[in-house]
Amino acid sequence: MSSTIPIHHFGDDLESEIQLRIVPLEKRTSYDTSVPHRHNYYEVFFFTKGGGNHMIDFADYPIQSKSVHTVFPGQVHLVRRELDTHGYVLLFSNDFYYLNNKGTDALSDIPNKLRSNFSPVLNLPQKDYAKAEETMNSMAEELKSEGIFMKDILKSSLDVILFIIRRNLENSSRSEELK
């Protein structure tokens, strides 16, 4: 079965030198999203208004408002959202993430934390969701600017979002340990 599941590559889905995109959920893609599929890049879904479910590696997760769903390269997923569900998908490649990567590697810990929690879904506190959303909006503006140091600014902003996710994973992990 796994060999019949299509895998989409960053260059196939999005045309850009910069392998990072922010896509509104309402935007149509060039491939069939009504069937389970994989990507060779990361996807972080920000659901501003939720409804429906998201199948990730054959497990169903409800789509709730102010939730974040992460899909890593190679994972099978399918989003079945209700019509009034809104949000964004932050897509980025391994190559983009590791571009000039210095210091702490926030990304490498996130898959381990997600897998240790057995859930690719995180409901962020309002304050952190707002901060991540604000950072993503700044990234969208930066993508339009094509200014000097654009890739560095985008990479730093991506780090901020990933650290917000990681911090909340750490906090939820500690809370579980205290129970």
N, C-alpha and C positions, 0 to 999 in steps of 0.2 A: 504493500500500500504506500509506504513512504516514498518509493521511487516514482509514484504517479502524482505526487503532490508537487505542483510547480514551485520553483524558486525564482524570485525576482531579484535582479541585480540593480544596484544603485544607478548605474548608467543607463539601464533599460527603462527605468521608471522616471528618472529625472535627468534633465540635460543641464549640466553645469560643471564648471571646473571645481567649484567648491562643493564638496560632498556633504552638505548640510542643508536641510530645508525645513520650513515650518509650513504645514499644509492644513488648511481648515478641513474639518471632517466632511463638510458639504461638497468639497471639490472632487470631481470625478478623476479617476486615474486611467491610465492607458491599458490596464489589465483587469481581468474579471475578479472583483473583490467578493463575489457571492459564493466562492468556493474556498475551502481551506488552502492556504498557500504559505510559503516561507519567503524570507528575505535574506540577503547576504549583508544586511546592515541593521543597525539598531533602530527601534521605534519606541518612542515614549509618548503615550496617549495622555492628553490632559482633557478630561471631560468636564466642561464647565456646567453643563446641564445633562444629567444622565437619564438613561432608559434603555433597556435591552440587555444583551449579554455579549460577552467576549470570550470565545473559545480559544484557549492558549494551551498547546500541547494536549489537546483532547479533554481538557477540563473546562467547565463553564464558570465564568465569573460575572456577577451582575455589574452593569455599568451604572455607577452612582454619580451624582453631582459632586464636583470637587475631588474626584478620584484620579489617580495616576496609574496607568497600566504600562508595564514594560515588556517589550518583546525583543529578544536577543537573536542574533543571527542564527539561522537554522531552526528556530522554533516554528512550529505549525500554529497558525492562528486564523481566526475568522471573526470579524466584528459584525454583529447583528444589532444595529442600533435602531431605536425608535425614531420616527421622523423629527420629533422635537428635541432630539439629543444633539448637543452642540459641543464643540471643542476643537482641539488642534492635535496634530501629530508632529512631533519633533523627530526628524529622521537624520541619521548621520552614520557615516562609514567608519570602519576601523582606521583607515588611512587618515581621515580628517581628525579623529580623536587623538591619534598618536603623533600628529604633526607638531613638531617642536615640543613634545611633552617633556615637562620638567617637574620635578618635585613629586608630590603624592599622586598616585594613580587612583583617582576616585572610582573610575569605571571598573577596574579589576575586582574591587571588593563588592560591588553592587550585585553581580550575578551570584556570588557566593552567599551574600546576605539574603537575597531573594529566595534562593534555593533552600537555605536553612530555615526560612520562614514558610516554605512550601507555598508561597503565593506571590505571583507577579503583580499583585494589586496592592496599592497603598492609598489609604484615605488620609490625606494631609490635613493638618489643622488649618483653619482659615488663613491665619497669618502667613504660614509657609506656602500655601497654595497661591496666595496673592503675590508673594515675593517671586515665586517661580514663574507665574503668569506675567508679571511685570518684566522680568528678565527676558522671557520669551518674546514679549512685544518689542523690547529694545533690540533683540536679535533680528527680528523681522525688519525693523527700520535699518539696521546696519547692513543687512543683505541688500537692501535697495540702494544704499549709499555708494557701494563699491569704492570706499575711501581707503586711504593709506592705513595699513595695519588691520584691515577688515578681518582677515582670517584669525589674527591674534585676538582681536576683540571678541569674535564669535567663539573661539575656543575657550577663552576665559569665562564668557557668559555660560557656555555649556558646562564648564566646571562648577559654576555656582549652582546651577540646576541639579547636577548630579550630587553635589555635596548636600543640598537640601534633602534630596531623596535618601541619601546615605544616612544623614543625621536622624531622620525619622525612622529608618529601618533599625538603626542602633537603639534609639529610644524605645521602639516597640519590642525589640529583642530583650532589652533590659527589663521592661515591664513584664514580659512573659516569664523571665527568670525569677522575678520577685513573687510571682503567684504561687 
